[in-house]
Amino acid sequence: MTAHLAHLVRHPIKSVGHEDITGALLDEGRAMPFDRLWAISHEEARFDGPLAEWASKRNFVRGVAAPGLMAVTARTMDDGRIELTHPELWHLVVDPDRAEDQAKLIAWLAPLWPANRPAPRRVERVPGVTLADMAEPYVSILSLASLGALSDATGSPMSRHRFRGNLWVEGWAPWAERDLVGRRLRIGAAELEVAMPITRCRATCANPETGAEDVDTLAALRALNGDTLFGLYATVTRGGEIARGDTVEIL
C-alpha cells in the first residue's frame, strides 16, 4: 500500500478540543495552521501578566491533570468562533480573543478541572507563536499502523485523538516511523524533515470519548518498544498545500 495522509487534526485551544480537517496550507518553518493558538494558564503559572512569549506546558491547563479534557471536541465556525462539545457539558461557542468569552470558557471548564489543582486563570495568546509543548514550531506526524499495533497489544481499540497529533499516515508498517528521524517527507506540495520522536505522558491514558482513564498506554509502549515514544516531530522545510489522501513519500 502506498502511504498516504489519512487524517489531519488541529487543536485551536491547547488541551481543549481536537478538530478534524480536510486540508491545510503549511508554511516553511511554521507549525500546523490554527493549532494551539490559545492556551489557558493557571494560577501557579510562572508569569504574572498576559503571556508575551512561548512558555512550557507546566504553566497551562492540560489533559494530564484533568483527563476529562481529553473528551472535548472543537469545531471552528465560518466566523472564526469555536464550538466546544463534551459528553457531560452543554455546547459552548466562544471567540477566545474576547474577554467575555474567555470568562465563559474558564467557567465551562470548571467541572472538568480537579479542585486540588491550581485553578484556570486566563486565556493566553501570543501572535505568531504556537503554544504547543515544544518551543520549536513542529508539525506532528503519526502512524495508523502503529496505533493499530498498540491497540492490539492492549486489547482495546484506541482513538487516534488520544495522541493529539496533526498528521496521520496510513500505509507504513507498524513502528517503521521510528527509523525516519533525520529523513525528509513529501506530502502533497509540502516537504518536512523529521526532527525527533515524541515522548508521551499520561494524558494518552484517557479515552477521548469519555474522558476517563481506561488504558495504560505508557506501560503498553514500554512493553512493546522499551520506551514511551509515539509519533514524530517534523519541521516544514517547504511550504505548500496538503490534503487528506495525499501520498506520503520518503525522500
Stockholm file with secondary structure:
# STOCKHOLM 1.0

chainA/1-251         MTAHLAHLVRHPIKSVGHEDITGALLDEGRAMPFDRLWAISHEEARFDGPLAEWASKRNFVRGVAAPGLMAVTARTMDDGRIELTHPELWHLVVDPDRAEDQAKLIAWLAPLWPANRPAPRRVERVPGVTLADMAEPYVSILSLASLGALSDATGSPMSRHRFRGNLWVEGWAPWAERDLVGRRLRIGAAELEVAMPITRCRATCANPETGAEDVDTLAALRALNGDTLFGLYATVTRGGEIARGDTVEIL
#=GR chainA/1-251 SS CCCEEEEEEECSBTTSCBEEESEEEECTTCCSTTSSCEEEEETTCSCSSSCCSCCCGGGBCCTTTCGGGGGCEEEECTTSCEEEEETTEEEEEECTTSHHHHHHHHHHHGGGSCTTSCCEEEEEECTTCCCSSSSSCCEEEEEHHHHHHHHHHHTSCCCGGGGTCSEEEESSCTTGGGGCTTCEEEETTEEEEEEEEEECCGGGGBCTTTCCBCCCHHHHHHHHHSSCEEEEEEEEEECEEEETTCBEEEC
#=GC SS_cons         CCCEEEEEEECSBTTSCBEEESEEEECTTCCSTTSSCEEEEETTCSCSSSCCSCCCGGGBCCTTTCGGGGGCEEEECTTSCEEEEETTEEEEEECTTSHHHHHHHHHHHGGGSCTTSCCEEEEEECTTCCCSSSSSCCEEEEEHHHHHHHHHHHTSCCCGGGGTCSEEEESSCTTGGGGCTTCEEEETTEEEEEEEEEECCGGGGBCTTTCCBCCCHHHHHHHHHSSCEEEEEEEEEECEEEETTCBEEEC
//
